């Protein structure tokens, strides 16, 4: 039972990390278009830190929770791409 809860927790963590990642990506693009150079330099590091933190927490739980976290990221990716492709 605890293994299943850990996997669900990591799936939710992946979804949350994906939402934060793509929000930071949007922030980065707006900074580039608005010529905010300092923000444009910091934003990629913020995105990397979000993914590193989420996947780092998941990897401490094992392989299946790490895969669940990755699946959560891919779910958000599919939703974001579908939204912006039209």
C-alpha angles and dihedrals in degrees: 000000000000091000090057092048091049091052092049091047090052091047089054090046089054092051091049092047090049092052091049092045095053092043088054090047090054089048089051094051092048090050091052093048092046094049093241094152099179092051090046090054095049099043098074090053090051091051091049091048091052092053094041092052095047096044091041091056092046095049091057088063096053143261100303094051089048090053090047090052090050091049089053089053091050092049091056090044091055092049094048094047092048090050096051099038091060 
